[in-house]
Amino acid sequence: MTAEPIRSDGTAYGREAPPPTGLLDVLSVSAMVVDAEGRIVFWTPQAEELFGYTAQEALGKYAARLFIHPEHLQSVVRLFTEVLETGRSWAGAFPIRHKDGSSRLMEFRNMRLQDDLGDVYALGIAADHELLQRVETDLALCERLINQSPIGLALLDPDLRYLLVNPALERIDGVPAEDHVGRRLRETLPLPDVDTIESALRQVLTTGTPLLDQYHVGRPRTDPDHEHAWSLSFYRLEDPGGRVLGAAASVVDVTERHRVAAEADRARRRLALIAEASTRVGTTLEVEQTARELAEVAVPQLADVVAVDVLDSALACRRARRPDDGPELFRALALKAAHPTMALRAADPPGDVAAYQGDQLVTLCVHTGRPVLVSHVGDQDLPRIARDAEARSLLARAGVHSYLAVPLIAHGEVLGALDLKRTRNPLPFDEDDVLLAVELAGRAAVAIDNARWFESVRNTSLTLQRSLLPEHPPHHLGLDLASRYQPAQATSEVGGDWYDVIPLADDKTALVVGDVMGNGIDAAATMGRLRTATCAYADLDLEPGAVLQHLDKITCDLEHYIVTCLYAVYDPRTGQCRIANAGHMPPALAGPGHPATLLELPSGAPLGVGGIPFETSTTTLTSGDLLVLYTDGLVETRQHPIDDRLAVLLGFLDEPHRPLEEICDLLLYGLRHPDDHDDVALLVARAL
């Protein structure tokens, strides 16, 4: 026999006791066998640990005398005899005497054994009572914690199959506890990313690194119509020896927290949308542009398809009649979609006018002045949303599932409606969406109201002003004439710029350009009065300076108005052009063989200053010469020095032989920016 190497403590290498792996090892349960005489015939190593006696010290000894206190000896003998005679087992706690002399309480299980010869023995199984109670308490506590915990708990084997789940998890995923056993996560968890979860769980089994508080959203079988949220945590389970038993999973229902966070996020987005609308909607005084801005803000945050429709009567600034149940005429102003959709074809294109019957929802919205909400659109709702059968079919095919119409109300008047539809967004419109849409519509309605009244006043002013200007300059001896008038853009009202061509005696022609400082109907009316007066004084065949002197007196009687004016008289017989200037921009002169220049004239004071004489200057026009008269709106800008702009003007006159109409267009489109805030009068004359 080969001798085994021995450690210094007397134990042999290769004979180490394996680490505890089960509950019996943890409890250090011991066993002994006693014969009918009460002598110990079998003694386990665990008994040595528990009682303190080695096998050599215990075997053959009377058990009762070895570790039973004398005062308990009679009771122990009686119980021992009863077990051997009746075969009934006995269990209970009993104090014993340890080898070191201390008294310890032990938990015993005694039962009768019988061998093949018929001899009987008593088997005693013992464990430390205090340790056993602690383990029992821990087990009971664990069981209570698992079964009563509001957190879903599950134990899974190394193949990620369920071994055990608690009632909370049963309630979360809607699957009975017994139906979990043997199944995988993907078969019970209502999560779209379950593949990712299983992959992460395998990583936990491999590395032993826990995965904590993973946020997941899904729809459980018990509530498939609503989203729920759960926090998942996974950690590896090992026995005391380090063997991997599987994994534990905890599932915490955080739906309320998810909903509160989602609602807070929606509130933030609503506030952000309102803030965005305050800066993006109503940037101009144009009705169509304001409607487009509203539609662009509402897509896609609020709706997938947005239309802005205004009552045709409101757009025309006609007095609104009392609401009734009849049809309404709507003018489509804006249409916007978050993605390509057939729902666009079902809506009225911007600029179109369409009649909607009294029972249709958009008409109901403007009649009542209240939002109309259809959270879930059904087949019975589409006829009241769409304008006709074809539009109904398009909306159905586009997947419109929720609808909201909100009135556009400004200063108590219903102007139209904001029409909202959802197709791809799976959520139906709710009351929060209604409040947001009402806020957006209210802000936009005020801007639309301001824009429609501005456009009405502007159109009236423009009509008045155009009616006061000559339609087309008549033919005049010795002159070829072309003219333009261009009003200011939509961000400003029309002004008081004008031009005139007045035939005089002896084939002379008076050329006039003027600018009333100010804008609106009053400026246009003042311009009309001055133009009439100019025509009257021109008939008197006065010198240009004298005409301006008379106009100055008239202007002084007009409160708050200052006027610049250039008055010229051309005599084709002599080729002389006599000019007087009242604070106006200098005319440009260009012709064949010489560069374009600005005529150097005494600038004079504007009309309305009073008491300042006006000088008359003379220049000679030869055949082909151009005389260009204009108002300051043609050359003045806020970004460029006036001298630079005048140089640009002269540069456009480098080919004076061009047709006059072409020269007018060249000057307007070359010098004028679309957003300029002043109107322009332009008069070009060529000497023949």
C-alpha positions as CSV (number, residue, x, y, z in Angstrom):
1,M,0.0,0.0,0.0
2,T,1.4,3.4,-1.0
3,A,1.6,5.8,1.8
4,E,-0.3,9.1,1.2
5,P,1.4,12.4,2.0
6,I,0.3,13.9,5.3
7,R,-0.2,17.6,6.1
8,S,1.3,19.1,9.3
9,D,-2.2,19.1,10.8
10,G,-2.4,15.3,10.3
11,T,-4.9,15.3,7.4
12,A,-4.1,13.6,4.1
13,Y,-3.8,15.4,0.8
14,G,-6.7,14.5,-1.6
15,R,-9.0,13.7,1.3
16,E,-10.4,17.2,1.8
17,A,-14.0,17.3,2.8
18,P,-16.1,18.8,0.0
19,P,-17.6,22.2,0.7
20,P,-21.2,22.1,1.9
21,T,-23.6,22.0,-1.0
22,G,-27.0,21.2,0.5
23,L,-29.3,22.0,3.3
24,L,-28.2,18.9,5.3
25,D,-24.6,20.0,5.1
26,V,-25.5,23.5,6.2
27,L,-27.4,22.1,9.2
28,S,-24.6,19.6,9.9
29,V,-27.2,16.8,10.5
30,S,-25.7,14.0,12.4
31,A,-26.8,10.4,12.7
32,M,-26.2,7.5,15.2
33,V,-27.5,4.0,15.7
34,V,-28.2,2.5,19.1
35,D,-28.8,-1.2,19.7
36,A,-31.5,-2.6,21.9
37,E,-29.3,-2.4,24.9
38,G,-28.7,1.3,24.4
39,R,-25.1,1.0,23.2
40,I,-23.9,3.2,20.3
41,V,-23.1,1.0,17.3
42,F,-22.8,3.6,14.5
43,W,-21.5,7.2,14.8
44,T,-21.1,9.7,12.0
45,P,-18.5,12.4,11.7
46,Q,-21.3,15.0,12.0
47,A,-22.2,13.5,15.4
48,E,-18.6,14.1,16.4
49,E,-19.0,17.8,15.5
50,L,-22.3,18.0,17.2
51,F,-21.6,16.2,20.5
52,G,-17.8,16.5,20.7
53,Y,-17.0,12.8,21.0
54,T,-15.0,10.9,18.4
55,A,-16.2,7.6,17.1
56,Q,-13.6,5.8,19.3
57,E,-15.0,7.6,22.3
58,A,-18.7,6.9,21.4
59,L,-18.9,3.5,19.8
60,G,-19.9,0.8,22.3
61,K,-20.9,3.3,25.0
62,Y,-24.3,3.7,26.4
63,A,-25.8,6.7,24.7
64,A,-27.8,7.8,27.7
65,R,-24.9,7.8,30.0
66,L,-22.6,9.5,27.5
67,F,-24.5,12.7,26.8
68,I,-27.8,12.6,28.7
69,H,-28.1,14.7,31.9
70,P,-29.0,12.4,34.9
71,E,-32.2,14.3,35.6
72,H,-33.4,13.4,32.1
73,L,-32.2,9.8,32.0
74,Q,-35.5,8.2,33.1
75,S,-37.5,10.1,30.4
76,V,-35.0,9.3,27.7
77,V,-35.1,5.5,28.6
78,R,-38.8,5.6,28.5
79,L,-38.9,7.2,25.1
80,F,-36.2,4.9,23.8
81,T,-38.1,1.8,24.9
82,E,-41.4,3.1,23.4
83,V,-39.7,3.6,20.0
84,L,-38.2,0.1,20.0
85,E,-41.4,-1.6,21.2
86,T,-44.0,0.2,19.2
87,G,-42.1,1.3,16.1
88,R,-43.5,4.8,16.4
89,S,-41.0,7.6,15.7
90,W,-40.4,10.4,18.1
91,A,-39.3,13.9,17.3
92,G,-38.6,16.9,19.5
93,A,-36.1,19.1,21.2
94,F,-34.0,17.8,24.0
95,P,-31.0,19.1,26.0
96,I,-27.8,17.1,25.8
97,R,-24.5,17.2,27.6
98,H,-21.6,18.1,25.3
99,K,-18.2,16.6,25.8
100,D,-16.9,20.0,27.0
101,G,-19.5,19.9,29.8
102,S,-21.9,22.5,28.3
103,S,-25.5,21.8,27.9
104,R,-26.9,22.2,24.4
105,L,-30.5,22.0,23.0
106,M,-30.8,19.5,20.1
107,E,-33.5,18.7,17.7
108,F,-34.0,14.9,17.5
109,R,-35.7,12.5,15.2
110,N,-35.8,8.9,16.5
111,M,-37.1,5.8,14.7
112,R,-36.8,2.0,14.9
113,L,-34.5,0.0,12.6
114,Q,-34.6,-3.7,12.0
115,D,-32.0,-5.8,10.3
116,D,-32.4,-9.1,8.2
117,L,-31.9,-11.1,11.4
118,G,-34.8,-9.4,13.2
119,D,-32.7,-7.4,15.6
120,V,-34.0,-3.9,16.3
121,Y,-32.0,-0.7,16.7
122,A,-32.8,2.9,17.2
123,L,-31.7,5.5,14.6
124,G,-31.2,9.0,16.0
125,I,-30.9,12.0,13.7
126,A,-29.9,15.2,15.5
127,A,-29.2,18.8,14.6
128,D,-28.5,21.9,16.6
129,H,-31.9,23.3,17.7
130,E,-30.8,27.0,17.4
131,L,-29.3,26.5,14.0
132,L,-32.4,24.6,12.8
133,Q,-34.7,27.2,14.1
134,R,-32.7,29.9,12.3
135,V,-32.8,28.0,9.0
136,E,-36.5,27.4,9.4
137,T,-37.1,31.0,10.1
138,D,-35.1,32.0,7.1
139,L,-36.9,29.6,4.9
140,A,-40.3,30.8,6.2
141,L,-39.3,34.4,5.8
142,C,-38.0,33.7,2.3
143,E,-41.3,32.0,1.4
144,R,-43.3,34.8,2.8
145,L,-41.2,37.4,1.0
146,I,-41.5,35.6,-2.3
147,N,-45.2,34.9,-2.1
148,Q,-46.3,38.2,-0.6
149,S,-43.9,40.4,-2.4
150,P,-45.4,42.9,-4.8
151,I,-42.3,42.4,-6.9
152,G,-42.5,39.6,-9.5
153,L,-39.8,37.0,-8.7
154,A,-38.8,34.0,-10.7
155,L,-36.1,31.3,-10.5
156,L,-34.7,30.0,-13.8
157,D,-32.5,27.0,-14.6
158,P,-29.3,27.3,-16.6
159,D,-31.4,26.8,-19.8
160,L,-33.5,29.8,-18.8
161,R,-36.6,27.8,-18.1
162,Y,-38.8,28.7,-15.2
163,L,-38.4,26.7,-12.0
164,L,-40.5,28.8,-9.7
165,V,-42.5,32.1,-9.9
166,N,-44.3,34.0,-7.2
167,P,-47.9,35.3,-7.4
168,A,-46.8,38.8,-8.2
169,L,-45.2,37.7,-11.5
170,E,-48.3,35.6,-12.2
171,R,-50.4,38.8,-12.0
172,I,-47.9,40.8,-14.1
173,D,-47.7,38.6,-17.1
174,G,-51.1,37.0,-16.8
175,V,-49.8,33.4,-16.8
176,P,-50.7,31.0,-13.9
177,A,-47.7,30.1,-11.8
178,E,-47.8,26.4,-12.6
179,D,-47.9,27.2,-16.3
180,H,-44.6,29.0,-16.1
181,V,-42.6,25.9,-15.0
182,G,-40.5,24.5,-17.9
183,R,-41.3,27.5,-20.2
184,R,-38.9,30.2,-21.4
185,L,-39.1,33.9,-20.8
186,R,-40.2,34.6,-24.3
187,E,-43.3,32.5,-23.8
188,T,-44.6,34.6,-21.0
189,L,-43.1,38.1,-20.9
190,P,-45.1,40.5,-23.1
191,L,-42.1,42.4,-24.2
192,P,-41.1,43.2,-27.8
193,D,-37.4,43.1,-27.0
194,V,-37.4,39.7,-25.3
195,D,-34.5,38.5,-27.5
196,T,-32.3,41.2,-26.1
197,I,-33.4,40.3,-22.6
198,E,-32.6,36.6,-23.0
199,S,-29.2,37.5,-24.5
200,A,-28.4,39.7,-21.5
201,L,-29.5,37.0,-19.1
202,R,-27.2,34.5,-20.6
203,Q,-24.4,37.0,-20.1
204,V,-25.3,37.2,-16.5
205,L,-25.1,33.4,-16.2
206,T,-21.7,33.4,-17.9
207,T,-20.1,36.3,-16.1
208,G,-21.9,36.4,-12.8
209,T,-22.3,40.2,-13.1
210,P,-25.8,41.2,-12.1
211,L,-27.9,43.2,-14.5
212,L,-30.0,45.7,-12.6
213,D,-33.0,48.0,-13.2
214,Q,-33.5,47.4,-16.9
215,Y,-36.4,49.5,-18.2
216,H,-38.9,47.7,-20.5
217,V,-42.3,48.6,-21.9
218,G,-45.0,46.2,-23.2
219,R,-48.6,45.3,-23.2
220,P,-49.5,42.4,-20.8
221,R,-52.2,39.9,-21.7
222,T,-54.3,41.2,-18.8
223,D,-54.4,44.7,-20.2
224,P,-53.6,44.6,-24.0
225,D,-55.0,48.0,-24.7
226,H,-52.5,49.9,-22.5
227,E,-48.8,50.1,-22.2
228,H,-47.1,49.0,-19.0
229,A,-43.6,49.4,-17.8
230,W,-41.4,47.1,-15.8
231,S,-38.0,47.3,-14.2
232,L,-36.1,44.0,-14.7
233,S,-33.1,42.8,-12.7
234,F,-31.2,39.5,-13.1
235,Y,-28.5,37.9,-11.0
236,R,-26.8,34.5,-11.0
237,L,-27.6,31.9,-8.3
238,E,-24.9,29.6,-6.9
239,D,-24.8,27.0,-4.3
240,P,-22.3,27.3,-1.3
241,G,-19.8,25.4,-3.4
242,G,-20.0,27.9,-6.3
243,R,-22.0,25.6,-8.7
244,V,-24.3,27.7,-10.9
245,L,-27.8,26.8,-10.2
246,G,-29.5,29.2,-12.6
247,A,-30.7,32.8,-12.4
248,A,-33.1,34.8,-10.4
249,A,-35.2,37.5,-12.0
250,S,-37.1,40.3,-10.4
251,V,-39.8,42.3,-12.2
252,V,-41.1,45.5,-10.7
253,D,-44.2,47.1,-12.1
254,V,-43.3,50.8,-12.7
255,T,-46.3,51.6,-14.9
256,E,-47.4,54.5,-12.7
257,R,-43.9,56.0,-12.7
258,H,-43.8,55.4,-16.5
259,R,-47.2,57.1,-17.0
260,V,-46.2,60.1,-14.7
261,A,-42.9,60.5,-16.6
262,A,-44.7,60.1,-19.9
263,E,-47.3,62.7,-18.8
264,A,-44.5,65.1,-17.6
265,D,-42.8,64.6,-21.0
266,R,-46.0,65.3,-22.8
267,A,-46.5,68.4,-20.7
268,R,-43.0,69.6,-21.6
269,R,-43.6,68.9,-25.2
270,R,-46.9,70.8,-25.1
271,L,-45.2,73.8,-23.5
272,A,-42.4,73.6,-26.0
273,L,-44.9,73.5,-28.8
274,I,-46.8,76.5,-27.5
275,A,-43.5,78.4,-27.1
276,E,-42.6,77.4,-30.6
277,A,-46.0,78.6,-31.9
278,S,-45.6,81.9,-30.2
279,T,-42.4,82.6,-32.3
280,R,-43.4,80.8,-35.5
281,V,-47.1,81.7,-36.0
282,G,-48.0,85.2,-37.0
283,T,-44.6,86.3,-38.3
284,T,-46.3,88.2,-41.1
285,L,-49.5,90.0,-41.8
286,E,-50.5,87.5,-44.5
287,V,-53.4,85.2,-43.9
288,E,-52.1,82.3,-46.0
289,Q,-48.7,82.5,-44.5
290,T,-50.1,82.5,-40.9
291,A,-52.2,79.5,-41.7
292,R,-49.2,77.6,-43.2
293,E,-47.2,78.4,-40.0
294,L,-49.9,77.0,-37.8
295,A,-50.1,73.8,-39.9
296,E,-46.3,73.4,-39.8
297,V,-46.2,73.8,-36.0
298,A,-48.9,71.2,-35.4
299,V,-47.2,68.5,-37.6
300,P,-46.1,66.0,-36.4
301,Q,-46.2,66.8,-32.7
302,L,-50.0,67.1,-32.5
303,A,-51.3,65.4,-35.7
304,D,-50.2,63.5,-38.8
305,V,-52.4,65.5,-41.1
306,V,-53.4,69.2,-40.5
307,A,-55.7,71.5,-42.5
308,V,-56.5,75.1,-41.8
309,D,-59.8,76.2,-43.3
310,V,-61.4,79.7,-42.9
311,L,-65.0,80.7,-43.5
312,D,-65.1,82.5,-46.8
313,S,-67.3,85.2,-45.2
314,A,-64.7,85.8,-42.5
315,L,-61.9,86.1,-45.1
316,A,-63.9,88.7,-46.9
317,C,-64.5,90.6,-43.6
318,R,-68.2,90.3,-44.0
319,R,-70.3,90.5,-40.8
320,A,-70.9,87.0,-39.5
321,R,-74.5,85.9,-39.4
322,R,-76.0,84.0,-36.5
323,P,-75.0,80.3,-36.5
324,D,-77.6,77.9,-37.9
325,D,-77.7,74.3,-39.1
326,G,-77.1,75.1,-42.7
327,P,-74.0,74.6,-44.9
328,E,-70.9,76.7,-44.7
329,L,-68.5,77.8,-47.4
330,F,-64.8,77.2,-46.4
331,R,-61.7,78.4,-48.1
332,A,-58.7,76.1,-47.6
333,L,-55.6,78.0,-46.5
334,A,-53.1,75.4,-45.5
335,L,-52.5,71.7,-45.7
336,K,-49.6,69.8,-44.1
337,A,-48.8,66.1,-43.5
338,A,-46.1,64.4,-41.5
339,H,-45.6,61.8,-44.2
340,P,-46.9,60.9,-47.7
341,T,-50.5,59.8,-47.2
342,M,-53.7,59.5,-49.2
343,A,-55.4,61.7,-46.6
344,L,-53.9,64.7,-48.4
345,R,-56.0,63.9,-51.5
346,A,-59.1,63.8,-49.4
347,A,-58.5,67.4,-48.2
348,D,-59.3,70.6,-50.0
349,P,-56.1,72.0,-51.7
350,P,-55.1,75.5,-50.4
351,G,-56.9,78.2,-52.3
352,D,-60.0,76.0,-53.1
353,V,-63.5,76.9,-51.8
354,A,-65.7,74.0,-50.7
355,A,-69.2,73.8,-49.2
356,Y,-69.7,71.5,-46.1
357,Q,-73.1,70.5,-45.0
358,G,-74.6,71.5,-41.7
359,D,-74.2,68.0,-40.2
360,Q,-70.5,67.6,-41.0
361,L,-68.1,67.9,-38.1
362,V,-66.1,70.9,-39.3
363,T,-69.4,72.8,-39.8
364,L,-70.6,71.8,-36.4
365,C,-67.3,73.1,-35.0
366,V,-67.7,76.6,-36.4
367,H,-71.5,76.7,-35.6
368,T,-71.0,75.8,-31.9
369,G,-67.6,77.5,-31.5
370,R,-66.5,74.3,-29.6
371,P,-64.0,71.6,-30.4
372,V,-65.3,68.4,-31.9
373,L,-63.5,65.2,-30.9
374,V,-63.8,61.7,-32.3
375,S,-61.3,59.7,-30.4
376,H,-61.9,56.5,-32.4
377,V,-63.0,57.1,-35.9
378,G,-65.4,54.4,-37.2
379,D,-67.0,53.9,-40.6
380,Q,-70.0,55.8,-39.4
381,D,-67.9,58.9,-38.6
382,L,-66.1,59.2,-42.0
383,P,-69.2,60.6,-43.8
384,R,-69.3,63.5,-41.3
385,I,-65.5,64.2,-41.7
386,A,-65.0,63.9,-45.5
387,R,-66.4,66.2,-48.1
388,D,-67.7,63.4,-50.4
389,A,-67.6,59.7,-51.0
390,E,-64.3,59.7,-52.7
391,A,-62.7,61.5,-49.8
392,R,-64.3,59.1,-47.3
393,S,-62.6,56.2,-49.2
394,L,-59.2,57.9,-49.2
395,L,-59.4,58.7,-45.4
396,A,-60.3,55.0,-44.7
397,R,-57.4,53.8,-46.8
398,A,-55.1,56.3,-45.2
399,G,-55.9,54.8,-41.8
400,V,-57.4,57.8,-40.2
401,H,-58.3,56.6,-36.7
402,S,-58.7,59.7,-34.6
403,Y,-60.1,63.2,-35.5
404,L,-60.2,66.6,-33.9
405,A,-61.6,69.9,-35.2
406,V,-61.0,73.1,-33.2
407,P,-62.5,76.5,-34.0
408,L,-60.4,79.5,-34.8
409,I,-61.9,82.2,-32.6
410,A,-60.6,85.8,-32.4
411,H,-62.3,88.6,-30.5
412,G,-65.4,86.4,-30.1
413,E,-65.8,85.7,-33.8
414,V,-65.4,82.2,-35.3
415,L,-63.1,82.6,-38.3
416,G,-62.8,78.9,-39.3
417,A,-61.4,75.6,-38.0
418,L,-58.2,73.8,-37.4
419,D,-58.7,70.2,-38.7
420,L,-56.5,67.5,-37.2
421,K,-56.2,63.8,-38.1
422,R,-54.0,60.9,-36.9
423,T,-52.9,58.0,-39.1
424,R,-49.5,56.7,-38.0
425,N,-49.6,58.0,-34.5
426,P,-51.3,55.1,-32.7
427,L,-52.6,57.2,-29.8
428,P,-56.1,58.7,-30.1
429,F,-56.7,62.4,-29.5
430,D,-57.5,63.0,-25.8
431,E,-58.6,65.9,-23.7
432,D,-55.0,67.1,-23.3
433,D,-54.7,67.2,-27.0
434,V,-57.9,69.2,-27.2
435,L,-56.5,71.8,-24.7
436,L,-53.3,72.1,-26.7
437,A,-55.1,72.4,-30.0
438,V,-57.4,75.1,-28.6
439,E,-54.3,77.1,-27.4
440,L,-52.6,76.8,-30.7
441,A,-55.8,77.7,-32.6
442,G,-56.5,80.7,-30.3
443,R,-53.0,82.2,-30.9
444,A,-53.2,81.6,-34.7
445,A,-56.7,82.9,-34.9
446,V,-55.7,86.3,-33.5
447,A,-52.8,86.5,-36.0
448,I,-55.2,85.5,-38.9
449,D,-57.7,88.1,-37.7
450,N,-55.1,90.8,-37.7
451,A,-53.8,89.6,-41.1
452,R,-57.3,89.6,-42.7
453,W,-58.1,93.1,-41.5
454,F,-54.7,94.3,-42.5
455,E,-55.2,92.9,-46.0
456,S,-58.6,94.4,-46.2
457,V,-57.4,97.8,-45.3
458,R,-54.3,97.4,-47.5
459,N,-56.4,96.3,-50.5
460,T,-58.7,99.3,-50.0
461,S,-55.7,101.7,-49.8
462,L,-54.1,100.1,-52.8
463,T,-57.3,100.3,-54.8
464,L,-57.7,103.9,-53.9
465,Q,-54.1,104.7,-54.8
466,R,-54.2,102.8,-58.1
467,S,-57.4,104.6,-59.0
468,L,-55.6,107.9,-58.5
469,L,-52.7,107.0,-60.7
470,P,-52.8,107.3,-64.5
471,E,-53.5,103.9,-66.1
472,H,-51.2,104.3,-69.0
473,P,-49.3,107.5,-69.9
474,P,-50.9,108.8,-73.1
475,H,-48.7,109.6,-76.1
476,H,-46.9,112.9,-75.9
477,L,-45.1,114.7,-78.6
478,G,-41.4,114.3,-78.5
479,L,-41.4,111.7,-75.6
480,D,-41.7,108.0,-75.3
481,L,-42.9,107.1,-71.7
482,A,-43.1,104.1,-69.4
483,S,-44.1,103.9,-65.8
484,R,-44.5,101.5,-62.9
485,Y,-46.1,101.6,-59.5
486,Q,-45.2,98.8,-57.0
487,P,-46.8,98.8,-53.5
488,A,-45.0,97.9,-50.4
489,Q,-45.0,94.2,-49.3
490,A,-47.4,92.6,-46.9
491,T,-45.5,93.6,-43.8
492,S,-46.4,97.2,-44.4
493,E,-49.3,99.3,-45.6
494,V,-49.4,101.0,-49.0
495,G,-47.8,104.4,-49.2
496,G,-48.4,107.7,-50.9
497,D,-46.0,107.5,-53.8
498,W,-47.3,108.7,-57.2
499,Y,-46.3,109.7,-60.6
500,D,-48.1,111.8,-63.3
501,V,-47.7,112.8,-66.9
502,I,-49.6,116.0,-67.7
503,P,-50.0,117.4,-71.3
504,L,-49.5,121.2,-71.4
505,A,-49.9,123.9,-74.0
506,D,-47.5,124.2,-77.0
507,D,-46.9,120.4,-76.9
508,K,-45.1,120.6,-73.6
509,T,-45.3,117.8,-71.1
510,A,-45.1,117.9,-67.3
511,L,-43.5,114.9,-65.6
512,V,-44.2,114.5,-61.8
513,V,-43.0,112.1,-59.2
514,G,-43.9,112.5,-55.5
515,D,-43.9,110.7,-52.2
516,V,-46.2,111.4,-49.2
517,M,-44.4,110.5,-46.0
518,G,-46.6,107.9,-44.3
519,N,-48.8,105.0,-45.4
520,G,-52.3,103.8,-45.4
521,I,-55.6,105.2,-46.7
522,D,-54.8,108.7,-45.4
523,A,-51.5,108.9,-47.2
524,A,-53.2,107.6,-50.4
525,A,-55.9,110.2,-50.0
526,T,-53.4,113.0,-49.4
527,M,-51.5,111.9,-52.5
528,G,-54.8,112.1,-54.5
529,R,-55.4,115.7,-53.3
530,L,-51.8,116.8,-54.3
531,R,-52.0,115.1,-57.7
532,T,-55.2,116.9,-58.4
533,A,-53.7,120.2,-57.3
534,T,-50.6,119.5,-59.4
535,C,-52.7,119.1,-62.5
536,A,-54.6,122.3,-61.8
537,Y,-51.4,124.4,-61.3
538,A,-49.8,122.8,-64.3
539,D,-52.6,124.1,-66.5
540,L,-51.6,127.6,-65.5
541,D,-48.3,127.2,-67.4
542,L,-46.2,128.2,-64.3
543,E,-42.6,127.7,-63.8
544,P,-41.8,124.3,-62.0
545,G,-40.6,126.2,-58.9
546,A,-43.8,128.2,-58.7
547,V,-45.9,125.1,-59.0
548,L,-44.0,123.6,-56.0
549,Q,-44.5,126.8,-54.1
550,H,-48.3,126.5,-54.5
551,L,-48.2,122.8,-53.5
552,D,-46.1,123.7,-50.5
553,K,-48.9,126.0,-49.2
554,I,-51.5,123.3,-49.7
555,T,-49.3,120.7,-47.9
556,C,-48.9,123.1,-45.0
557,D,-52.6,122.9,-44.5
558,L,-52.5,119.1,-44.2
559,E,-51.5,118.2,-40.7
560,H,-48.7,115.8,-40.0
561,Y,-47.7,115.3,-43.6
562,I,-44.4,116.0,-45.4
563,V,-44.1,115.4,-49.1
564,T,-41.2,115.2,-51.5
565,C,-41.8,116.0,-55.1
566,L,-40.0,116.4,-58.4
567,Y,-41.7,118.5,-61.1
568,A,-40.3,118.8,-64.6
569,V,-41.6,120.4,-67.8
570,Y,-40.2,119.2,-71.2
571,D,-40.4,121.3,-74.4
572,P,-39.9,119.1,-77.5
573,R,-39.3,122.1,-79.7
574,T,-36.2,123.3,-77.8
575,G,-35.2,120.0,-76.1
576,Q,-35.1,121.9,-72.8
577,C,-36.3,120.3,-69.6
578,R,-37.0,122.7,-66.7
579,I,-37.0,120.9,-63.3
580,A,-37.7,121.9,-59.7
581,N,-37.0,119.7,-56.7
582,A,-38.8,119.6,-53.3
583,G,-36.5,117.4,-51.2
584,H,-36.8,114.5,-53.6
585,M,-34.2,112.0,-55.0
586,P,-32.3,113.4,-58.0
587,P,-33.4,112.2,-61.4
588,A,-31.0,110.1,-63.5
589,L,-30.0,111.1,-67.1
590,A,-28.6,108.6,-69.6
591,G,-28.1,108.7,-73.3
592,P,-26.1,107.4,-76.2
593,G,-22.5,108.5,-76.1
594,H,-22.3,109.6,-72.5
595,P,-22.5,107.8,-69.2
596,A,-25.5,107.8,-66.9
597,T,-25.4,110.6,-64.3
598,L,-27.5,112.1,-61.5
599,L,-28.7,115.6,-62.3
600,E,-27.3,118.1,-59.9
601,L,-30.3,120.1,-58.8
602,P,-30.9,122.3,-55.7
603,S,-32.5,119.7,-53.4
604,G,-35.0,122.2,-51.9
605,A,-37.1,121.5,-48.8
606,P,-39.9,119.0,-48.8
607,L,-43.4,120.3,-49.3
608,G,-45.1,121.2,-46.0
609,V,-42.1,122.8,-44.4
610,G,-43.3,126.2,-45.6
611,G,-41.7,129.5,-46.5
612,I,-38.8,128.2,-48.5
613,P,-38.5,129.1,-52.2
614,F,-37.9,126.5,-54.9
615,E,-35.4,127.0,-57.7
616,T,-35.9,125.9,-61.3
617,S,-33.0,124.3,-63.2
618,T,-32.7,123.7,-66.9
619,T,-31.1,120.7,-68.7
620,T,-31.2,119.8,-72.4
621,L,-32.3,116.4,-73.7
622,T,-31.0,115.2,-77.1
623,S,-32.6,112.4,-79.1
624,G,-32.3,109.1,-77.3
625,D,-31.7,110.6,-73.9
626,L,-33.4,108.9,-70.9
627,L,-34.8,110.8,-67.9
628,V,-35.5,108.6,-65.0
629,L,-37.7,109.9,-62.1
630,Y,-38.3,107.6,-59.1
631,T,-39.2,107.6,-55.4
632,D,-36.8,106.6,-52.6
633,G,-38.3,103.1,-52.2
634,L,-36.4,102.1,-55.4
635,V,-33.0,102.8,-53.9
636,E,-33.1,103.1,-50.2
637,T,-32.4,100.1,-48.0
638,R,-31.6,99.6,-44.3
639,Q,-28.4,97.7,-45.1
640,H,-26.6,99.8,-47.8
641,P,-25.4,103.4,-48.1
642,I,-27.5,105.5,-50.4
643,D,-24.5,106.4,-52.6
644,D,-23.8,102.8,-53.3
645,R,-27.5,102.2,-54.3
646,L,-27.5,105.2,-56.6
647,A,-24.4,103.9,-58.3
648,V,-26.2,100.6,-58.9
649,L,-29.1,102.5,-60.4
650,L,-26.8,104.3,-62.8
651,G,-25.2,100.9,-63.7
652,F,-28.6,99.6,-64.9
653,L,-28.8,102.5,-67.4
654,D,-25.6,101.6,-69.2
655,E,-27.7,100.6,-72.3
656,P,-30.2,103.5,-72.8
657,H,-31.3,102.1,-76.2
658,R,-33.3,99.3,-74.5
659,P,-37.1,99.4,-74.7
660,L,-38.5,101.5,-71.9
661,E,-40.7,98.6,-70.5
662,E,-37.6,96.5,-70.2
663,I,-35.7,99.3,-68.5
664,C,-38.5,99.6,-65.9
665,D,-38.5,95.9,-65.2
666,L,-34.7,95.9,-65.0
667,L,-34.7,98.7,-62.4
668,L,-37.5,97.2,-60.3
669,Y,-36.3,93.6,-60.2
670,G,-32.6,94.6,-60.0
671,L,-32.9,97.1,-57.2
672,R,-36.0,96.1,-55.3
673,H,-36.0,93.3,-52.7
674,P,-39.2,91.3,-52.2
675,D,-39.3,92.2,-48.5
676,D,-38.8,96.0,-49.0
677,H,-41.1,98.0,-46.7
678,D,-41.7,101.0,-49.0
679,D,-43.7,101.5,-52.2
680,V,-42.1,102.7,-55.5
681,A,-43.2,105.0,-58.2
682,L,-41.1,105.0,-61.4
683,L,-41.4,107.2,-64.5
684,V,-39.0,106.8,-67.5
685,A,-39.0,109.2,-70.4
686,R,-37.0,109.1,-73.7
687,A,-36.5,112.1,-75.9
688,L,-37.5,111.4,-79.5
